[in-house]
Amino acid sequence: MRNAGAPASDVRRRIETELADDVPWNRVLNSICTEPHPLGVAMASAAAHTNLGDVRIFRGTKRIERKVVRLLLDLLDNPGGSGSLVSGGTEANLIAMLVARESARARGRLTGRPEVVVSSTVHFSFTKIFGLLGLTPVVVPVDDSLRLPAGEVARRIGEHTVAVIATAGSSEFGVVDAVDEIGPAVSGRDVHLHVDAATGGFIIPFARELGHDLPQFDFSVDGVDSITIDPHKYGLANVPAGAVLFRGAQDAGRFAVDSFFIDTPVHNTLLGTRPGAAAVSTYAVLEHLGRDGFRALTRTNFEVTRHLVAGLRAAGHELFAEPQLNIVVVRMPHAVRISQLLESWGWIVSTSKRFGETLRLVVTRHVTAEMVDEFLPVLERACKEVAAEAAPR
């Protein structure tokens, strides 16, 4: 740290210089997060000083968090449930697994090394979580449609199983597991069924209302005990804004830590100090857009996704899988080199470490048909240049 402070104008200039190197949204095709809604940004700025960890000071902010949790529970068909706002999907998934483990302990089912049944494409956050919590994954290969097969899940549940994880919108492919089949297969087996809907939680309810053939994944499905949902993805809230929701009114309290101080309630999240701005941003967007606004947003995202798929196919590219949501994965020889070349030209896409020669393209609010039309010729140019580089000499 410097001894003498720098003038505010100098600090501002240097920060603005660094921020100018960030990639603008109209060149980003790899991110499930997007440019947050302007109202959410404005309200988050107004609440930048708030801390949900101190409810005696920030009483109004805490009320807003409770309202957001109620809105999310209502969206996922469980108005009588419980939950908390957290930093994102990783923390939400961790808390869900903590609750699953401790619930098993309370029932006398925590014997040996506890196991969790997961798909081979489960989100990488669970690798960290299992290591932290001493859980052993029982990995079930996905089927030809990249989904977790319910029958195999039922067969893999054993005496040490404390949880099963299904995914409602995988981050790699946007695939939605058949939660409506997995739930009944798990129900009555005395294990916790968690649905990771960090990606799909703000897509699937509205897509189903628009007529898209997608599995039901929420608390209306028998057997679902908890759900992760991320407002800072397709919910357009400021980062960091995630949520973990539970079926039971008291379930969120199964992971609770008391504080040192009188009149300060227990903490149901990992973080003690939590940004109230995230809750305020989420509330502003949910209230402003409403279901009609999210349906319109979802309709547009699917239209742009179809436009992207049509353009890729017209150029002769083959999809790795038919997109269920708004993530398009296309087979692409020399994918890593193409991605690197695109990035050198200012465009950001993804390549998979697990599925070989593929490019992953994500459609969300900032991706428009015009942006797609601008990108596709750039992609073809990159493909031709890389093919020329790879050609025998």
Backbone torsions as a table, in degrees:
resi	resn	phi	psi	omega
1	MET	NA	138.4	179.7
2	ARG	-68.2	154.2	177.2
3	ASN	-74.4	-54.9	179.2
4	ALA	-95.4	131.7	-179.8
5	GLY	-66.1	149.8	178.7
6	ALA	-87.9	152.3	175.8
7	PRO	-58.6	144.3	-179.2
8	ALA	-56.7	-38.7	-179.5
9	SER	-63.3	-36.5	179.3
10	ASP	-69.8	-43.9	178.4
11	VAL	-61.7	-44.6	-179.8
12	ARG	-60.9	-43.8	-178.8
13	ARG	-62.1	-43.8	-178.4
14	ARG	-67.1	-39.1	177.4
15	ILE	-66.0	-43.4	179.1
16	GLU	-62.1	-34.8	176.9
17	THR	-63.4	-44.0	178.6
18	GLU	-65.9	-44.0	-178.6
19	LEU	-64.4	-27.9	179.8
20	ALA	-64.4	-18.2	179.2
21	ASP	-83.6	-9.9	174.6
22	ASP	-65.9	146.2	-178.8
23	VAL	-75.0	130.3	178.6
24	PRO	-67.8	151.3	-175.2
25	TRP	-58.9	-31.0	-176.9
26	ASN	-75.6	10.7	173.1
27	ARG	-126.7	12.2	-175.4
28	VAL	-107.1	118.7	178.7
29	LEU	-127.8	21.0	-179.1
30	ASN	-120.5	-5.1	-168.0
31	SER	-106.5	132.3	173.4
32	ILE	-78.4	-22.8	169.8
33	CYS	-79.6	157.5	-176.4
34	THR	-142.4	178.9	174.9
35	GLU	-63.0	120.7	-177.1
36	PRO	-65.7	159.1	-179.3
37	HIS	-63.3	139.1	-177.5
38	PRO	-56.5	-37.3	178.9
39	LEU	-66.0	-40.8	177.0
40	GLY	-61.6	-39.8	178.3
41	VAL	-63.0	-46.0	-178.3
42	ALA	-63.4	-44.0	-178.9
43	MET	-71.3	-33.6	175.0
44	ALA	-63.9	-38.6	177.5
45	SER	-63.0	-39.8	179.2
46	ALA	-66.4	-24.9	-178.1
47	ALA	-108.8	19.3	-175.0
48	ALA	-61.5	-23.9	-176.3
49	HIS	-88.7	-3.1	-169.3
50	THR	-88.2	156.9	-176.3
51	ASN	-139.6	112.1	-180.0
52	LEU	-69.6	-9.6	176.7
53	GLY	-78.7	-10.5	179.7
54	ASP	-124.8	86.8	-171.7
55	VAL	-77.1	-15.2	178.0
56	ARG	-74.3	-31.2	178.4
57	ILE	-87.2	-47.4	-172.3
58	PHE	-104.2	61.9	-175.4
59	ARG	-65.9	-43.9	179.8
60	GLY	-65.5	-38.8	179.1
61	THR	-64.1	-40.2	177.7
62	LYS	-63.7	-38.7	176.9
63	ARG	-61.7	-37.8	178.4
64	ILE	-64.4	-41.2	177.0
65	GLU	-58.3	-45.2	-179.8
66	ARG	-61.3	-39.2	178.0
67	LYS	-63.8	-40.8	179.1
68	VAL	-63.3	-45.0	178.5
69	VAL	-58.7	-41.8	178.7
70	ARG	-63.9	-41.3	179.0
71	LEU	-63.5	-41.6	-179.6
72	LEU	-69.0	-40.5	176.4
73	LEU	-62.6	-39.5	177.2
74	ASP	-63.7	-42.0	178.5
75	LEU	-59.2	-36.1	-175.5
76	LEU	-101.2	22.5	168.4
77	ASP	63.8	44.4	178.2
78	ASN	-152.0	64.4	-175.4
79	PRO	-62.2	-18.1	-179.3
80	GLY	-94.7	8.3	-176.3
81	GLY	-84.2	-162.2	-179.3
82	SER	-142.5	169.1	179.5
83	GLY	173.6	179.1	-179.4
84	SER	-145.0	151.7	169.5
85	LEU	-86.1	137.3	-175.5
86	VAL	-135.4	-173.8	-174.1
87	SER	-76.7	-20.2	-179.1
88	GLY	161.8	-168.4	-175.0
89	GLY	-61.5	-37.6	-178.2
90	THR	-62.9	-48.5	178.8
91	GLU	-64.7	-39.7	179.1
92	ALA	-61.8	-45.8	179.2
93	ASN	-63.9	-38.4	178.9
94	LEU	-63.5	-45.4	179.7
95	ILE	-64.0	-40.5	178.6
96	ALA	-60.5	-41.3	179.4
97	MET	-71.0	-34.6	173.8
98	LEU	-60.7	-46.6	179.5
99	VAL	-62.9	-41.3	179.0
100	ALA	-61.5	-45.5	-179.0
101	ARG	-64.9	-46.2	-177.0
102	GLU	-71.7	-30.4	175.1
103	SER	-65.9	-40.4	176.6
104	ALA	-63.8	-39.0	178.1
105	ARG	-61.9	-44.0	-178.4
106	ALA	-64.2	-28.5	179.5
107	ARG	-89.9	1.8	-179.2
108	GLY	76.1	21.9	-177.9
109	ARG	-103.9	4.1	-178.3
110	LEU	-88.8	83.5	-178.2
111	THR	-116.0	139.1	-179.6
112	GLY	63.5	-148.3	177.2
113	ARG	-92.8	114.5	-174.9
114	PRO	-63.6	145.1	-175.7
115	GLU	-117.2	152.3	176.2
116	VAL	-130.4	126.2	178.8
117	VAL	-84.5	123.7	-176.3
118	VAL	-137.3	163.4	174.2
119	SER	-84.2	163.4	178.2
120	SER	-70.2	-10.6	178.7
121	THR	-112.1	17.9	-179.8
122	VAL	-59.5	152.0	-175.4
123	HIS	-60.9	144.1	-175.5
124	PHE	-64.8	-16.5	177.1
125	SER	-59.1	-28.5	-178.3
126	PHE	-70.9	-24.1	174.3
127	THR	-60.7	-44.3	176.2
128	LYS	-65.0	-43.7	-175.2
129	ILE	-64.1	-44.4	-178.6
130	PHE	-63.7	-37.9	177.4
131	GLY	-65.2	-40.9	-179.7
132	LEU	-67.7	-37.1	-172.0
133	LEU	-99.8	-0.7	-179.6
134	GLY	68.8	37.3	178.7
135	LEU	-104.0	145.5	179.7
136	THR	-107.1	121.1	177.7
137	PRO	-75.4	135.8	169.5
138	VAL	-106.0	104.5	-167.7
139	VAL	-89.5	124.5	177.7
140	VAL	-105.3	123.3	177.3
141	PRO	-61.1	142.5	175.7
142	VAL	-72.8	159.4	178.4
143	ASP	-83.7	-171.5	-176.2
144	ASP	-64.1	-21.6	177.7
145	SER	-93.2	10.2	177.7
146	LEU	70.2	20.8	-179.0
147	ARG	-106.4	158.9	177.4
148	LEU	-79.2	116.5	-176.8
149	PRO	-76.0	126.2	-174.8
150	ALA	-62.2	-40.3	-178.6
151	GLY	-62.2	-40.0	179.5
152	GLU	-70.6	-34.4	175.0
153	VAL	-58.8	-48.4	-179.1
154	ALA	-59.3	-38.4	-179.2
155	ARG	-70.5	-29.0	-175.4
156	ARG	-85.6	-10.7	178.2
157	ILE	-71.3	125.9	-178.7
158	GLY	-131.1	-167.8	-174.9
159	GLU	-67.7	-21.6	-179.1
160	HIS	-98.4	0.2	-176.5
161	THR	-73.1	126.2	175.6
162	VAL	-109.4	-19.2	-176.5
163	ALA	-156.9	157.4	169.3
164	VAL	-126.0	139.5	179.2
165	ILE	-117.1	123.9	170.7
166	ALA	-110.8	158.9	-176.9
167	THR	-121.8	129.5	176.8
168	ALA	-110.2	78.1	-176.9
169	GLY	105.2	82.8	180.0
170	SER	-68.5	148.1	-176.8
171	SER	-72.9	-21.9	178.7
172	GLU	-81.2	-43.0	-171.9
173	PHE	-124.2	-10.7	-174.1
174	GLY	71.5	23.0	-178.1
175	VAL	-80.0	139.9	179.8
176	VAL	-109.1	114.8	175.9
177	ASP	-62.8	155.0	179.1
178	ALA	-77.6	71.8	-178.0
179	VAL	-60.5	-32.2	179.9
180	ASP	-68.0	-15.3	172.8
181	GLU	-99.4	-36.2	-179.3
182	ILE	-68.0	-39.7	-179.2
183	GLY	-55.5	-55.6	178.3
184	PRO	-61.5	-30.7	178.9
185	ALA	-69.3	-28.3	-178.4
186	VAL	-92.7	-31.8	-175.5
187	SER	-55.6	133.1	-179.9
188	GLY	86.7	-1.8	-179.5
189	ARG	-95.1	2.7	177.1
190	ASP	63.1	37.7	174.1
191	VAL	-128.0	158.4	-176.7
192	HIS	-89.2	124.7	175.6
193	LEU	-101.5	116.0	178.7
194	HIS	-109.7	136.7	177.1
195	VAL	-112.2	118.5	175.8
196	ASP	-87.5	97.0	179.6
197	ALA	-110.7	33.4	178.7
198	ALA	-57.1	-40.1	179.4
199	THR	-84.6	-48.3	-170.1
200	GLY	-91.6	-5.3	-173.2
201	GLY	-61.6	-32.4	178.3
202	PHE	-100.3	9.5	176.6
203	ILE	-109.9	-53.5	-167.7
204	ILE	-60.8	-44.9	-179.1
205	PRO	-57.4	-40.5	-177.2
206	PHE	-80.6	-33.6	176.5
207	ALA	-64.8	-39.8	176.9
208	ARG	-63.2	-39.7	177.5
209	GLU	-64.1	-27.4	179.0
210	LEU	-86.5	0.2	175.6
211	GLY	100.1	4.3	178.4
212	HIS	-72.3	138.7	-177.3
213	ASP	-83.9	87.9	-178.4
214	LEU	-127.7	145.5	-179.6
215	PRO	-64.6	147.3	170.8
216	GLN	-72.8	141.9	-174.1
217	PHE	-134.7	-4.8	-167.9
218	ASP	-91.5	-162.0	-175.1
219	PHE	-72.6	-5.8	172.8
220	SER	-70.7	-17.1	178.5
221	VAL	-83.0	123.7	179.0
222	ASP	-59.5	129.7	177.3
223	GLY	105.1	-21.6	179.8
224	VAL	-70.7	125.6	-177.7
225	ASP	-106.0	-31.4	-178.6
226	SER	-152.5	156.3	-178.0
227	ILE	-141.4	136.4	169.0
228	THR	-96.3	134.3	175.7
229	ILE	-142.1	139.8	-175.2
230	ASP	-116.2	101.7	173.8
231	PRO	-60.0	-23.8	-177.5
232	HIS	-82.2	6.3	172.2
233	LYS	-102.1	-107.9	-177.3
234	TYR	-75.9	0.1	173.7
235	GLY	-87.1	-5.1	172.3
236	LEU	66.8	16.4	178.0
237	ALA	-83.8	165.1	175.5
238	ASN	-67.0	145.7	170.1
239	VAL	-74.3	137.1	3.6
240	PRO	-102.4	125.6	-179.8
241	ALA	-142.9	100.2	173.6
242	GLY	-123.4	174.8	177.4
243	ALA	-151.5	145.0	169.9
244	VAL	-119.1	128.2	-174.2
245	LEU	-122.6	145.8	-176.6
246	PHE	-127.3	153.1	179.5
247	ARG	-65.8	-46.8	-173.7
248	GLY	-83.9	148.9	-179.3
249	ALA	-65.2	-23.9	-178.6
250	GLN	-106.5	-0.8	-171.4
251	ASP	-65.0	-36.8	-179.6
252	ALA	-61.1	-27.6	-179.8
253	GLY	-79.3	-2.8	178.2
254	ARG	-69.6	-23.1	169.2
255	PHE	-110.9	96.0	-176.0
256	ALA	-139.5	134.4	179.1
257	VAL	-123.7	127.1	179.5
258	ASP	-77.3	147.8	177.0
259	SER	-90.9	177.8	-179.5
260	PHE	-80.4	-13.1	-162.4
261	PHE	-116.2	143.5	176.1
262	ILE	-66.2	143.1	178.4
263	ASP	73.0	5.6	173.4
264	THR	-107.6	121.1	-173.2
265	PRO	-71.7	173.3	177.4
266	VAL	-67.7	159.7	176.8
267	HIS	-102.7	128.4	178.1
268	ASN	-103.6	11.0	-178.9
269	THR	-128.0	167.7	177.7
270	LEU	-70.1	-41.4	-177.2
271	LEU	-79.5	139.6	172.3
272	GLY	-86.0	-58.2	172.9
273	THR	-80.4	121.2	-178.4
274	ARG	-129.5	136.8	-177.4
275	PRO	-69.8	116.1	175.1
276	GLY	-66.0	-22.2	-179.7
277	ALA	-58.3	-35.0	-179.7
278	ALA	-65.2	-42.6	178.2
279	ALA	-64.3	-43.0	-178.2
280	VAL	-66.0	-43.0	177.9
281	SER	-60.5	-46.6	-179.4
282	THR	-61.5	-45.6	-179.6
283	TYR	-61.2	-42.9	-179.2
284	ALA	-60.1	-44.8	-177.3
285	VAL	-69.6	-44.5	-179.8
286	LEU	-61.0	-43.7	-179.1
287	GLU	-69.9	-37.9	-176.9
288	HIS	-72.5	-44.4	-176.6
289	LEU	-81.5	-42.0	-176.0
290	GLY	63.3	-178.8	-179.0
291	ARG	-64.3	-37.4	179.9
292	ASP	-61.1	-43.9	-179.4
293	GLY	-65.1	-40.3	179.0
294	PHE	-71.2	-33.4	174.2
295	ARG	-63.0	-44.0	179.5
296	ALA	-63.1	-42.5	178.0
297	LEU	-62.0	-44.3	-179.9
298	THR	-64.3	-41.9	178.1
299	ARG	-58.7	-45.4	179.9
300	THR	-63.7	-43.4	180.0
301	ASN	-59.9	-40.4	178.5
302	PHE	-70.4	-35.8	176.2
303	GLU	-62.6	-43.8	179.2
304	VAL	-67.2	-37.7	177.0
305	THR	-60.7	-45.7	178.2
306	ARG	-62.3	-38.5	178.9
307	HIS	-63.6	-42.0	178.2
308	LEU	-64.4	-45.9	179.9
309	VAL	-60.7	-43.8	179.6
310	ALA	-61.9	-41.7	179.3
311	GLY	-65.6	-40.1	178.2
312	LEU	-64.9	-43.6	-179.8
313	ARG	-67.5	-37.8	178.4
314	ALA	-62.5	-29.1	178.6
315	ALA	-85.7	1.3	176.2
316	GLY	92.4	11.4	-179.1
317	HIS	-88.1	149.5	-179.5
318	GLU	-107.7	133.3	177.1
319	LEU	-75.1	143.6	174.5
320	PHE	-70.7	-37.0	177.6
321	ALA	-155.5	150.3	176.7
322	GLU	-68.4	126.0	-176.5
323	PRO	-69.8	132.8	172.5
324	GLN	-86.8	-37.8	-178.9
325	LEU	-113.4	-124.4	-173.3
326	ASN	-122.5	30.4	174.7
327	ILE	-116.2	123.8	-176.8
328	VAL	-113.5	122.6	178.5
329	VAL	-115.2	122.7	-173.8
330	VAL	-119.7	138.0	176.1
331	ARG	-67.5	135.9	-172.9
332	MET	-152.4	103.5	173.7
333	PRO	-56.8	141.5	-179.8
334	HIS	59.6	40.0	-173.9
335	ALA	-59.4	-40.8	-177.0
336	VAL	-64.1	-45.1	179.8
337	ARG	-64.6	-39.8	178.1
338	ILE	-63.0	-43.7	177.9
339	SER	-59.9	-42.6	179.5
340	GLN	-63.9	-41.1	179.9
341	LEU	-66.6	-43.7	177.3
342	LEU	-59.0	-41.4	179.8
343	GLU	-64.9	-36.5	177.7
344	SER	-65.4	-22.1	176.7
345	TRP	-95.7	3.8	174.3
346	GLY	101.0	1.0	-178.7
347	TRP	-104.2	135.4	-178.7
348	ILE	-111.6	118.5	173.7
349	VAL	-127.0	178.8	-179.9
350	SER	-116.9	151.6	168.4
351	THR	-126.8	148.5	-175.0
352	SER	-92.2	135.8	173.1
353	LYS	-78.0	-21.5	-171.8
354	ARG	-103.6	-20.6	-172.3
355	PHE	-122.1	31.7	167.1
356	GLY	63.5	-136.2	-168.6
357	GLU	-81.6	78.9	179.2
358	THR	-138.9	149.8	168.8
359	LEU	-110.9	139.2	179.4
360	ARG	-112.9	125.9	-177.6
361	LEU	-123.6	129.4	-174.7
362	VAL	-113.2	129.5	175.5
363	VAL	-102.6	123.8	171.9
364	THR	-144.0	-167.0	-165.8
365	ARG	-53.5	-37.9	-174.7
366	HIS	-81.0	-9.3	-178.4
367	VAL	-91.0	118.1	-178.4
368	THR	-112.6	167.4	175.9
369	ALA	-61.0	-36.5	178.5
370	GLU	-65.3	-38.7	177.1
371	MET	-64.9	-41.2	176.7
372	VAL	-60.8	-44.8	179.9
373	ASP	-63.5	-29.8	176.5
374	GLU	-76.0	-34.7	-175.9
375	PHE	-75.7	-41.6	-171.1
376	LEU	-57.6	-44.3	176.1
377	PRO	-63.7	-32.7	177.4
378	VAL	-66.8	-40.3	176.8
379	LEU	-61.6	-44.1	-179.8
380	GLU	-64.2	-38.3	176.2
381	ARG	-61.6	-43.1	178.7
382	ALA	-64.1	-42.2	179.3
383	CYS	-60.3	-43.0	-179.3
384	LYS	-66.9	-41.8	-179.5
385	GLU	-65.5	-41.6	-179.3
386	VAL	-71.0	-38.2	176.2
387	ALA	-61.3	-39.4	177.9
388	ALA	-65.8	-39.5	177.6
389	GLU	-61.9	-38.1	-174.2
390	ALA	-85.3	-11.6	-176.8
391	ALA	-65.9	142.4	177.4
392	PRO	-59.3	143.8	-179.4
393	ARG	-112.3	NA	NA
